[in-house]
């Protein structure tokens, strides 16, 4: 849970890095057959990014009240 602006900004930065990592893996998947381990890694990155995204949305909603 994000409780202040410093955490909010840090979380947004982490989300950007997770999204970039997911995009890089997705580009690799498009070029060749991908081992199952790569798919697991991709799914984990997407899951973490979604968790961060949800925390950011929650914080923005609380902050706007």
PDB file of N, H, CA, C and O in Angstrom:
ATOM      1  N   UNK A   1       0.833  -1.174   0.000  1.00  0.00           N
ATOM      2  CA  UNK A   1       0.000   0.000   0.000  1.00  0.00           C
ATOM      3  C   UNK A   1       0.882   1.243   0.000  1.00  0.00           C
ATOM      4  O   UNK A   1       1.831   1.353   0.776  1.00  0.00           O
ATOM      5  N   UNK A   2       0.556   2.152  -0.865  1.00  0.00           N
ATOM      6  H   UNK A   2      -0.215   2.063  -1.495  1.00  0.00           H
ATOM      7  CA  UNK A   2       1.273   3.414  -0.972  1.00  0.00           C
ATOM      8  C   UNK A   2       0.670   4.386   0.033  1.00  0.00           C
ATOM      9  O   UNK A   2      -0.547   4.571   0.071  1.00  0.00           O
ATOM     10  N   UNK A   3       1.524   5.008   0.851  1.00  0.00           N
ATOM     11  H   UNK A   3       2.512   4.857   0.820  1.00  0.00           H
ATOM     12  CA  UNK A   3       0.997   5.899   1.887  1.00  0.00           C
ATOM     13  C   UNK A   3       1.465   7.347   1.757  1.00  0.00           C
ATOM     14  O   UNK A   3       0.997   8.217   2.492  1.00  0.00           O
ATOM     15  N   UNK A   4       2.390   7.614   0.821  1.00  0.00           N
ATOM     16  H   UNK A   4       2.770   6.908   0.223  1.00  0.00           H
ATOM     17  CA  UNK A   4       2.839   9.001   0.666  1.00  0.00           C
ATOM     18  C   UNK A   4       3.373   9.230  -0.746  1.00  0.00           C
ATOM     19  O   UNK A   4       3.507   8.294  -1.535  1.00  0.00           O
ATOM     20  N   UNK A   5       3.669  10.472  -1.043  1.00  0.00           N
ATOM     21  H   UNK A   5       3.560  11.233  -0.403  1.00  0.00           H
ATOM     22  CA  UNK A   5       4.086  10.863  -2.388  1.00  0.00           C
ATOM     23  C   UNK A   5       5.427  10.234  -2.797  1.00  0.00           C
ATOM     24  O   UNK A   5       5.626   9.904  -3.966  1.00  0.00           O
ATOM     25  N   UNK A   6       6.330  10.073  -1.847  1.00  0.00           N
ATOM     26  H   UNK A   6       6.168  10.341  -0.897  1.00  0.00           H
ATOM     27  CA  UNK A   6       7.632   9.461  -2.155  1.00  0.00           C
ATOM     28  C   UNK A   6       7.422   8.009  -2.612  1.00  0.00           C
ATOM     29  O   UNK A   6       7.996   7.580  -3.614  1.00  0.00           O
ATOM     30  N   UNK A   7       6.616   7.276  -1.888  1.00  0.00           N
ATOM     31  H   UNK A   7       6.150   7.624  -1.075  1.00  0.00           H
ATOM     32  CA  UNK A   7       6.317   5.888  -2.273  1.00  0.00           C
ATOM     33  C   UNK A   7       5.586   5.849  -3.617  1.00  0.00           C
ATOM     34  O   UNK A   7       5.838   4.975  -4.446  1.00  0.00           O
ATOM     35  N   UNK A   8       4.698   6.788  -3.815  1.00  0.00           N
ATOM     36  H   UNK A   8       4.493   7.498  -3.141  1.00  0.00           H
ATOM     37  CA  UNK A   8       3.943   6.865  -5.069  1.00  0.00           C
ATOM     38  C   UNK A   8       4.892   7.037  -6.256  1.00  0.00           C
ATOM     39  O   UNK A   8       4.787   6.315  -7.248  1.00  0.00           O
ATOM     40  N   UNK A   9       5.808   7.984  -6.156  1.00  0.00           N
ATOM     41  H   UNK A   9       5.893   8.571  -5.351  1.00  0.00           H
ATOM     42  CA  UNK A   9       6.750   8.221  -7.243  1.00  0.00           C
ATOM     43  C   UNK A   9       7.679   7.025  -7.460  1.00  0.00           C
ATOM     44  O   UNK A   9       7.985   6.672  -8.599  1.00  0.00           O
ATOM     45  N   UNK A  10       8.123   6.409  -6.377  1.00  0.00           N
ATOM     46  H   UNK A  10       7.875   6.696  -5.451  1.00  0.00           H
ATOM     47  CA  UNK A  10       8.983   5.232  -6.498  1.00  0.00           C
ATOM     48  C   UNK A  10       8.227   4.088  -7.165  1.00  0.00           C
ATOM     49  O   UNK A  10       8.782   3.382  -8.007  1.00  0.00           O
ATOM     50  N   UNK A  11       6.979   3.907  -6.797  1.00  0.00           N
ATOM     51  H   UNK A  11       6.528   4.481  -6.113  1.00  0.00           H
ATOM     52  CA  UNK A  11       6.173   2.830  -7.378  1.00  0.00           C
ATOM     53  C   UNK A  11       5.957   3.072  -8.863  1.00  0.00           C
ATOM     54  O   UNK A  11       6.010   2.135  -9.659  1.00  0.00           O
ATOM     55  N   UNK A  12       5.714   4.319  -9.240  1.00  0.00           N
ATOM     56  H   UNK A  12       5.670   5.080  -8.593  1.00  0.00           H
ATOM     57  CA  UNK A  12       5.557   4.625 -10.664  1.00  0.00           C
ATOM     58  C   UNK A  12       6.842   4.295 -11.433  1.00  0.00           C
ATOM     59  O   UNK A  12       6.784   3.795 -12.556  1.00  0.00           O
ATOM     60  N   UNK A  13       7.985   4.572 -10.833  1.00  0.00           N
ATOM     61  H   UNK A  13       8.032   4.979  -9.920  1.00  0.00           H
ATOM     62  CA  UNK A  13       9.259   4.231 -11.469  1.00  0.00           C
ATOM     63  C   UNK A  13       9.439   2.730 -11.605  1.00  0.00           C
ATOM     64  O   UNK A  13       9.899   2.246 -12.639  1.00  0.00           O
ATOM     65  N   UNK A  14       9.078   1.996 -10.568  1.00  0.00           N
ATOM     66  H   UNK A  14       8.704   2.389  -9.728  1.00  0.00           H
ATOM     67  CA  UNK A  14       9.175   0.533 -10.632  1.00  0.00           C
ATOM     68  C   UNK A  14       8.244  -0.012 -11.703  1.00  0.00           C
ATOM     69  O   UNK A  14       8.607  -0.928 -12.440  1.00  0.00           O
ATOM     70  N   UNK A  15       7.055   0.546 -11.789  1.00  0.00           N
ATOM     71  H   UNK A  15       6.760   1.291 -11.190  1.00  0.00           H
ATOM     72  CA  UNK A  15       6.097   0.089 -12.795  1.00  0.00           C
ATOM     73  C   UNK A  15       6.647   0.305 -14.203  1.00  0.00           C
ATOM     74  O   UNK A  15       6.503  -0.562 -15.064  1.00  0.00           O
ATOM     75  N   UNK A  16       7.266   1.437 -14.438  1.00  0.00           N
ATOM     76  H   UNK A  16       7.383   2.142 -13.739  1.00  0.00           H
ATOM     77  CA  UNK A  16       7.861   1.696 -15.755  1.00  0.00           C
ATOM     78  C   UNK A  16       8.912   0.644 -16.098  1.00  0.00           C
ATOM     79  O   UNK A  16       8.977   0.172 -17.233  1.00  0.00           O
ATOM     80  N   UNK A  17       9.732   0.278 -15.113  1.00  0.00           N
ATOM     81  H   UNK A  17       9.679   0.661 -14.191  1.00  0.00           H
ATOM     82  CA  UNK A  17      10.775  -0.728 -15.364  1.00  0.00           C
ATOM     83  C   UNK A  17      10.165  -2.105 -15.614  1.00  0.00           C
ATOM     84  O   UNK A  17      10.636  -2.836 -16.485  1.00  0.00           O
ATOM     85  N   UNK A  18       9.131  -2.466 -14.869  1.00  0.00           N
ATOM     86  H   UNK A  18       8.748  -1.872 -14.161  1.00  0.00           H
ATOM     87  CA  UNK A  18       8.453  -3.746 -15.109  1.00  0.00           C
ATOM     88  C   UNK A  18       7.810  -3.765 -16.490  1.00  0.00           C
ATOM     89  O   UNK A  18       7.902  -4.764 -17.204  1.00  0.00           O
ATOM     90  N   UNK A  19       7.162  -2.672 -16.869  1.00  0.00           N
ATOM     91  H   UNK A  19       7.087  -1.861 -16.288  1.00  0.00           H
ATOM     92  CA  UNK A  19       6.541  -2.608 -18.199  1.00  0.00           C
ATOM     93  C   UNK A  19       7.589  -2.728 -19.301  1.00  0.00           C
ATOM     94  O   UNK A  19       7.357  -3.388 -20.314  1.00  0.00           O
ATOM     95  N   UNK A  20       8.739  -2.092 -19.104  1.00  0.00           N
ATOM     96  H   UNK A  20       8.927  -1.555 -18.281  1.00  0.00           H
ATOM     97  CA  UNK A  20       9.811  -2.183 -20.105  1.00  0.00           C
ATOM     98  C   UNK A  20      10.365  -3.603 -20.182  1.00  0.00           C
ATOM     99  O   UNK A  20      10.623  -4.109 -21.274  1.00  0.00           O
ATOM    100  N   UNK A  21      10.547  -4.242 -19.041  1.00  0.00           N
ATOM    101  H   UNK A  21      10.337  -3.831 -18.154  1.00  0.00           H
ATOM    102  CA  UNK A  21      11.026  -5.627 -19.028  1.00  0.00           C
ATOM    103  C   UNK A  21      10.032  -6.543 -19.735  1.00  0.00           C
ATOM    104  O   UNK A  21      10.432  -7.425 -20.495  1.00  0.00           O
ATOM    105  N   UNK A  22       8.750  -6.339 -19.491  1.00  0.00           N
ATOM    106  H   UNK A  22       8.425  -5.622 -18.873  1.00  0.00           H
ATOM    107  CA  UNK A  22       7.726  -7.151 -20.145  1.00  0.00           C
ATOM    108  C   UNK A  22       7.735  -6.915 -21.651  1.00  0.00           C
ATOM    109  O   UNK A  22       7.590  -7.858 -22.428  1.00  0.00           O
ATOM    110  N   UNK A  23       7.902  -5.671 -22.064  1.00  0.00           N
ATOM    111  H   UNK A  23       8.020  -4.904 -21.433  1.00  0.00           H
ATOM    112  CA  UNK A  23       7.959  -5.366 -23.495  1.00  0.00           C
ATOM    113  C   UNK A  23       9.177  -6.021 -24.143  1.00  0.00           C
ATOM    114  O   UNK A  23       9.085  -6.526 -25.262  1.00  0.00           O
ATOM    115  N   UNK A  24      10.309  -6.016 -23.454  1.00  0.00           N
ATOM    116  H   UNK A  24      10.383  -5.606 -22.545  1.00  0.00           H
ATOM    117  CA  UNK A  24      11.513  -6.666 -23.987  1.00  0.00           C
ATOM    118  C   UNK A  24      11.305  -8.167 -24.140  1.00  0.00           C
ATOM    119  O   UNK A  24      11.687  -8.748 -25.156  1.00  0.00           O
ATOM    120  N   UNK A  25      10.703  -8.794 -23.138  1.00  0.00           N
ATOM    121  H   UNK A  25      10.393  -8.322 -22.313  1.00  0.00           H
ATOM    122  CA  UNK A  25      10.436 -10.231 -23.237  1.00  0.00           C
ATOM    123  C   UNK A  25       9.437 -10.537 -24.339  1.00  0.00           C
ATOM    124  O   UNK A  25       9.567 -11.530 -25.053  1.00  0.00           O
ATOM    125  N   UNK A  26       8.445  -9.679 -24.468  1.00  0.00           N
ATOM    126  H   UNK A  26       8.339  -8.872 -23.888  1.00  0.00           H
ATOM    127  CA  UNK A  26       7.444  -9.881 -25.515  1.00  0.00           C
ATOM    128  C   UNK A  26       8.091  -9.797 -26.896  1.00  0.00           C
ATOM    129  O   UNK A  26       7.737 -10.562 -27.794  1.00  0.00           O
ATOM    130  N   UNK A  27       9.030  -8.880 -27.068  1.00  0.00           N
ATOM    131  H   UNK A  27       9.317  -8.259 -26.338  1.00  0.00           H
ATOM    132  CA  UNK A  27       9.746  -8.754 -28.341  1.00  0.00           C
ATOM    133  C   UNK A  27      10.572 -10.005 -28.624  1.00  0.00           C
ATOM    134  O   UNK A  27      10.660 -10.445 -29.770  1.00  0.00           O
ATOM    135  N   UNK A  28      11.175 -10.577 -27.590  1.00  0.00           N
ATOM    136  H   UNK A  28      11.104 -10.220 -26.658  1.00  0.00           H
ATOM    137  CA  UNK A  28      11.940 -11.817 -27.756  1.00  0.00           C
ATOM    138  C   UNK A  28      11.020 -12.954 -28.164  1.00  0.00           C
ATOM    139  O   UNK A  28      11.383 -13.784 -28.997  1.00  0.00           O
ATOM    140  N   UNK A  29       9.832 -12.994 -27.581  1.00  0.00           N
ATOM    141  H   UNK A  29       9.537 -12.320 -26.905  1.00  0.00           H
ATOM    142  CA  UNK A  29       8.867 -14.049 -27.898  1.00  0.00           C
ATOM    143  C   UNK A  29       8.458 -13.990 -29.362  1.00  0.00           C
ATOM    144  O   UNK A  29       8.231 -15.026 -29.986  1.00  0.00           O
ATOM    145  N   UNK A  30       8.362 -12.799 -29.907  1.00  0.00           N
ATOM    146  H   UNK A  30       8.546 -11.957 -29.400  1.00  0.00           H
ATOM    147  CA  UNK A  30       7.931 -12.639 -31.287  1.00  0.00           C
ATOM    148  C   UNK A  30       8.987 -13.141 -32.276  1.00  0.00           C
ATOM    149  O   UNK A  30       8.653 -13.503 -33.405  1.00  0.00           O
ATOM    150  N   UNK A  31      10.235 -13.165 -31.869  1.00  0.00           N
ATOM    151  H   UNK A  31      10.506 -12.871 -30.952  1.00  0.00           H
ATOM    152  CA  UNK A  31      11.325 -13.530 -32.772  1.00  0.00           C
ATOM    153  C   UNK A  31      11.594 -15.025 -32.842  1.00  0.00           C
ATOM    154  O   UNK A  31      12.135 -15.491 -33.845  1.00  0.00           O
ATOM    155  N   UNK A  32      11.244 -15.791 -31.826  1.00  0.00           N
ATOM    156  H   UNK A  32      10.805 -15.412 -31.011  1.00  0.00           H
ATOM    157  CA  UNK A  32      11.619 -17.204 -31.817  1.00  0.00           C
ATOM    158  C   UNK A  32      10.733 -17.997 -30.876  1.00  0.00           C
ATOM    159  O   UNK A  32       9.941 -17.429 -30.123  1.00  0.00           O
ATOM    160  N   UNK A  33      10.874 -19.309 -30.924  1.00  0.00           N
ATOM    161  H   UNK A  33      11.517 -19.770 -31.535  1.00  0.00           H
ATOM    162  CA  UNK A  33      10.171 -20.150 -29.970  1.00  0.00           C
ATOM    163  C   UNK A  33      10.726 -19.856 -28.581  1.00  0.00           C
ATOM    164  O   UNK A  33      11.937 -19.738 -28.389  1.00  0.00           O
ATOM    165  N   UNK A  34       9.831 -19.744 -27.635  1.00  0.00           N
ATOM    166  H   UNK A  34       8.848 -19.840 -27.791  1.00  0.00           H
ATOM    167  CA  UNK A  34      10.227 -19.337 -26.298  1.00  0.00           C
ATOM    168  C   UNK A  34      10.110 -20.515 -25.343  1.00  0.00           C
ATOM    169  O   UNK A  34       9.068 -21.168 -25.287  1.00  0.00           O
ATOM    170  N   UNK A  35      11.168 -20.788 -24.595  1.00  0.00           N
ATOM    171  H   UNK A  35      12.014 -20.257 -24.640  1.00  0.00           H
ATOM    172  CA  UNK A  35      11.088 -21.860 -23.592  1.00  0.00           C
ATOM    173  C   UNK A  35      10.041 -21.517 -22.524  1.00  0.00           C
ATOM    174  O   UNK A  35       9.738 -20.349 -22.282  1.00  0.00           O
ATOM    175  N   UNK A  36       9.513 -22.539 -21.910  1.00  0.00           N
ATOM    176  H   UNK A  36       9.759 -23.488 -22.107  1.00  0.00           H
ATOM    177  CA  UNK A  36       8.473 -22.368 -20.889  1.00  0.00           C
ATOM    178  C   UNK A  36       8.950 -21.444 -19.764  1.00  0.00           C
ATOM    179  O   UNK A  36       8.155 -20.672 -19.228  1.00  0.00           O
ATOM    180  N   UNK A  37      10.205 -21.509 -19.409  1.00  0.00           N
ATOM    181  H   UNK A  37      10.850 -22.136 -19.845  1.00  0.00           H
ATOM    182  CA  UNK A  37      10.734 -20.662 -18.341  1.00  0.00           C
ATOM    183  C   UNK A  37      10.577 -19.182 -18.676  1.00  0.00           C
ATOM    184  O   UNK A  37      10.292 -18.372 -17.794  1.00  0.00           O
ATOM    185  N   UNK A  38      10.760 -18.830 -19.937  1.00  0.00           N
ATOM    186  H   UNK A  38      10.991 -19.488 -20.654  1.00  0.00           H
ATOM    187  CA  UNK A  38      10.591 -17.439 -20.343  1.00  0.00           C
ATOM    188  C   UNK A  38       9.139 -16.997 -20.177  1.00  0.00           C
ATOM    189  O   UNK A  38       8.873 -15.862 -19.781  1.00  0.00           O
ATOM    190  N   UNK A  39       8.210 -17.885 -20.477  1.00  0.00           N
ATOM    191  H   UNK A  39       8.426 -18.807 -20.798  1.00  0.00           H
ATOM    192  CA  UNK A  39       6.796 -17.554 -20.305  1.00  0.00           C
ATOM    193  C   UNK A  39       6.466 -17.346 -18.832  1.00  0.00           C
ATOM    194  O   UNK A  39       5.703 -16.443 -18.487  1.00  0.00           O
ATOM    195  N   UNK A  40       7.030 -18.166 -17.975  1.00  0.00           N
ATOM    196  H   UNK A  40       7.650 -18.899 -18.256  1.00  0.00           H
ATOM    197  CA  UNK A  40       6.816 -18.009 -16.536  1.00  0.00           C
ATOM    198  C   UNK A  40       7.369 -16.664 -16.068  1.00  0.00           C
ATOM    199  O   UNK A  40       6.730 -15.964 -15.281  1.00  0.00           O
ATOM    200  N   UNK A  41       8.546 -16.308 -16.550  1.00  0.00           N
ATOM    201  H   UNK A  41       9.065 -16.876 -17.189  1.00  0.00           H
ATOM    202  CA  UNK A  41       9.152 -15.029 -16.202  1.00  0.00           C
ATOM    203  C   UNK A  41       8.264 -13.870 -16.680  1.00  0.00           C
ATOM    204  O   UNK A  41       8.026 -12.915 -15.941  1.00  0.00           O
ATOM    205  N   UNK A  42       7.790 -13.966 -17.902  1.00  0.00           N
ATOM    206  H   UNK A  42       7.984 -14.742 -18.502  1.00  0.00           H
ATOM    207  CA  UNK A  42       6.920 -12.937 -18.462  1.00  0.00           C
ATOM    208  C   UNK A  42       5.650 -12.793 -17.626  1.00  0.00           C
ATOM    209  O   UNK A  42       5.235 -11.678 -17.306  1.00  0.00           O
ATOM    210  N   UNK A  43       5.038 -13.917 -17.275  1.00  0.00           N
ATOM    211  H   UNK A  43       5.375 -14.822 -17.534  1.00  0.00           H
ATOM    212  CA  UNK A  43       3.815 -13.887 -16.471  1.00  0.00           C
ATOM    213  C   UNK A  43       4.065 -13.257 -15.101  1.00  0.00           C
ATOM    214  O   UNK A  43       3.225 -12.511 -14.598  1.00  0.00           O
ATOM    215  N   UNK A  44       5.208 -13.552 -14.503  1.00  0.00           N
ATOM    216  H   UNK A  44       5.891 -14.158 -14.912  1.00  0.00           H
ATOM    217  CA  UNK A  44       5.547 -12.989 -13.190  1.00  0.00           C
ATOM    218  C   UNK A  44       5.732 -11.477 -13.281  1.00  0.00           C
ATOM    219  O   UNK A  44       5.273 -10.739 -12.409  1.00  0.00           O
ATOM    220  N   UNK A  45       6.393 -11.025 -14.317  1.00  0.00           N
ATOM    221  H   UNK A  45       6.766 -11.624 -15.026  1.00  0.00           H
ATOM    222  CA  UNK A  45       6.610  -9.587 -14.503  1.00  0.00           C
ATOM    223  C   UNK A  45       5.281  -8.881 -14.701  1.00  0.00           C
ATOM    224  O   UNK A  45       5.029  -7.840 -14.095  1.00  0.00           O
ATOM    225  N   UNK A  46       4.435  -9.444 -15.547  1.00  0.00           N
ATOM    226  H   UNK A  46       4.640 -10.289 -16.039  1.00  0.00           H
ATOM    227  CA  UNK A  46       3.114  -8.841 -15.787  1.00  0.00           C
ATOM    228  C   UNK A  46       2.280  -8.813 -14.501  1.00  0.00           C
ATOM    229  O   UNK A  46       1.586  -7.832 -14.234  1.00  0.00           O
ATOM    230  N   UNK A  47       2.346  -9.867 -13.718  1.00  0.00           N
ATOM    231  H   UNK A  47       2.910 -10.664 -13.935  1.00  0.00           H
ATOM    232  CA  UNK A  47       1.592  -9.931 -12.472  1.00  0.00           C
ATOM    233  C   UNK A  47       2.056  -8.844 -11.500  1.00  0.00           C
ATOM    234  O   UNK A  47       1.238  -8.153 -10.893  1.00  0.00           O
ATOM    235  N   UNK A  48       3.356  -8.704 -11.363  1.00  0.00           N
ATOM    236  H   UNK A  48       4.020  -9.266 -11.857  1.00  0.00           H
ATOM    237  CA  UNK A  48       3.893  -7.672 -10.466  1.00  0.00           C
ATOM    238  C   UNK A  48       3.522  -6.289 -10.968  1.00  0.00           C
ATOM    239  O   UNK A  48       3.157  -5.421 -10.175  1.00  0.00           O
ATOM    240  N   UNK A  49       3.609  -6.071 -12.270  1.00  0.00           N
ATOM    241  H   UNK A  49       3.905  -6.777 -12.915  1.00  0.00           H
ATOM    242  CA  UNK A  49       3.233  -4.778 -12.837  1.00  0.00           C
ATOM    243  C   UNK A  49       1.762  -4.474 -12.563  1.00  0.00           C
ATOM    244  O   UNK A  49       1.409  -3.341 -12.236  1.00  0.00           O
ATOM    245  N   UNK A  50       0.919  -5.469 -12.696  1.00  0.00           N
ATOM    246  H   UNK A  50       1.205  -6.390 -12.962  1.00  0.00           H
ATOM    247  CA  UNK A  50      -0.504  -5.269 -12.419  1.00  0.00           C
ATOM    248  C   UNK A  50      -0.743  -4.929 -10.950  1.00  0.00           C
ATOM    249  O   UNK A  50      -1.595  -4.095 -10.641  1.00  0.00           O
ATOM    250  N   UNK A  51      -0.006  -5.559 -10.048  1.00  0.00           N
ATOM    251  H   UNK A  51       0.686  -6.236 -10.299  1.00  0.00           H
ATOM    252  CA  UNK A  51      -0.123  -5.235  -8.619  1.00  0.00           C
ATOM    253  C   UNK A  51       0.280  -3.783  -8.356  1.00  0.00           C
ATOM    254  O   UNK A  51      -0.401  -3.065  -7.624  1.00  0.00           O
ATOM    255  N   UNK A  52       1.389  -3.359  -8.956  1.00  0.00           N
ATOM    256  H   UNK A  52       1.942  -3.942  -9.550  1.00  0.00           H
ATOM    257  CA  UNK A  52       1.844  -1.975  -8.778  1.00  0.00           C
ATOM    258  C   UNK A  52       0.833  -0.996  -9.362  1.00  0.00           C
ATOM    259  O   UNK A  52       0.540   0.041  -8.767  1.00  0.00           O
ATOM    260  N   UNK A  53       0.305  -1.338 -10.530  1.00  0.00           N
ATOM    261  H   UNK A  53       0.542  -2.180 -11.014  1.00  0.00           H
ATOM    262  CA  UNK A  53      -0.690  -0.490 -11.178  1.00  0.00           C
ATOM    263  C   UNK A  53      -1.917  -0.311 -10.268  1.00  0.00           C
ATOM    264  O   UNK A  53      -2.441   0.796 -10.135  1.00  0.00           O
ATOM    265  N   UNK A  54      -2.360  -1.392  -9.654  1.00  0.00           N
ATOM    266  H   UNK A  54      -1.935  -2.291  -9.762  1.00  0.00           H
ATOM    267  CA  UNK A  54      -3.511  -1.337  -8.753  1.00  0.00           C
ATOM    268  C   UNK A  54      -3.216  -0.456  -7.539  1.00  0.00           C
ATOM    269  O   UNK A  54      -4.080   0.303  -7.099  1.00  0.00           O
ATOM    270  N   UNK A  55      -2.010  -0.553  -7.001  1.00  0.00           N
ATOM    271  H   UNK A  55      -1.308  -1.169  -7.359  1.00  0.00           H
ATOM    272  CA  UNK A  55      -1.632   0.289  -5.859  1.00  0.00           C
ATOM    273  C   UNK A  55      -1.614   1.762  -6.249  1.00  0.00           C
ATOM    274  O   UNK A  55      -2.055   2.616  -5.479  1.00  0.00           O
ATOM    275  N   UNK A  56      -1.111   2.060  -7.433  1.00  0.00           N
ATOM    276  H   UNK A  56      -0.753   1.367  -8.058  1.00  0.00           H
ATOM    277  CA  UNK A  56      -1.075   3.444  -7.907  1.00  0.00           C
ATOM    278  C   UNK A  56      -2.495   3.988  -8.065  1.00  0.00           C
ATOM    279  O   UNK A  56      -2.784   5.109  -7.647  1.00  0.00           O
ATOM    280  N   UNK A  57      -3.361   3.210  -8.655  1.00  0.00           N
ATOM    281  H   UNK A  57      -3.127   2.299  -8.995  1.00  0.00           H
ATOM    282  CA  UNK A  57      -4.754   3.635  -8.838  1.00  0.00           C
ATOM    283  C   UNK A  57      -5.418   3.882  -7.495  1.00  0.00           C
ATOM    284  O   UNK A  57      -6.117   4.879  -7.312  1.00  0.00           O
ATOM    285  N   UNK A  58      -5.199   2.971  -6.558  1.00  0.00           N
ATOM    286  H   UNK A  58      -4.631   2.161  -6.706  1.00  0.00           H
ATOM    287  CA  UNK A  58      -5.788   3.121  -5.225  1.00  0.00           C
ATOM    288  C   UNK A  58      -5.290   4.409  -4.552  1.00  0.00           C
ATOM    289  O   UNK A  58      -6.082   5.158  -3.980  1.00  0.00           O
ATOM    290  N   UNK A  59      -3.988   4.660  -4.622  1.00  0.00           N
ATOM    291  H   UNK A  59      -3.344   4.052  -5.087  1.00  0.00           H
ATOM    292  CA  UNK A  59      -3.424   5.856  -4.012  1.00  0.00           C
ATOM    293  C   UNK A  59      -3.984   7.111  -4.680  1.00  0.00           C
ATOM    294  O   UNK A  59      -4.342   8.067  -3.991  1.00  0.00           O
ATOM    295  N   UNK A  60      -4.064   7.120  -6.003  1.00  0.00           N
ATOM    296  H   UNK A  60      -3.773   6.343  -6.562  1.00  0.00           H
ATOM    297  CA  UNK A  60      -4.591   8.275  -6.707  1.00  0.00           C
ATOM    298  C   UNK A  60      -6.051   8.540  -6.329  1.00  0.00           C
ATOM    299  O   UNK A  60      -6.458   9.696  -6.219  1.00  0.00           O
ATOM    300  N   UNK A  61      -6.823   7.502  -6.135  1.00  0.00           N
ATOM    301  H   UNK A  61      -6.492   6.563  -6.225  1.00  0.00           H
ATOM    302  CA  UNK A  61      -8.219   7.667  -5.739  1.00  0.00           C
ATOM    303  C   UNK A  61      -8.311   8.245  -4.323  1.00  0.00           C
ATOM    304  O   UNK A  61      -9.112   9.145  -4.072  1.00  0.00           O
ATOM    305  N   UNK A  62      -7.510   7.741  -3.417  1.00  0.00           N
ATOM    306  H   UNK A  62      -6.859   7.010  -3.621  1.00  0.00           H
ATOM    307  CA  UNK A  62      -7.525   8.240  -2.037  1.00  0.00           C
ATOM    308  C   UNK A  62      -7.052   9.694  -2.004  1.00  0.00           C
ATOM    309  O   UNK A  62      -7.623  10.522  -1.295  1.00  0.00           O
ATOM    310  N   UNK A  63      -6.026   9.993  -2.761  1.00  0.00           N
ATOM    311  H   UNK A  63      -5.562   9.320  -3.338  1.00  0.00           H
ATOM    312  CA  UNK A  63      -5.455  11.330  -2.792  1.00  0.00           C
ATOM    313  C   UNK A  63      -6.435  12.357  -3.370  1.00  0.00           C
ATOM    314  O   UNK A  63      -6.414  13.523  -2.978  1.00  0.00           O
ATOM    315  N   UNK A  64      -7.277  11.933  -4.284  1.00  0.00           N
ATOM    316  H   UNK A  64      -7.295  10.985  -4.603  1.00  0.00           H
ATOM    317  CA  UNK A  64      -8.187  12.872  -4.945  1.00  0.00           C
ATOM    318  C   UNK A  64      -9.436  13.187  -4.136  1.00  0.00           C
ATOM    319  O   UNK A  64     -10.213  14.069  -4.502  1.00  0.00           O
ATOM    320  N   UNK A  65      -9.629  12.465  -3.036  1.00  0.00           N
ATOM    321  H   UNK A  65      -8.997  11.748  -2.739  1.00  0.00           H
ATOM    322  CA  UNK A  65     -10.819  12.698  -2.209  1.00  0.00           C
ATOM    323  C   UNK A  65     -10.660  13.896  -1.319  1.00  0.00           C
ATOM    324  O   UNK A  65     -11.571  14.228  -0.561  1.00  0.00           O
TER     325      UNK A  65
END
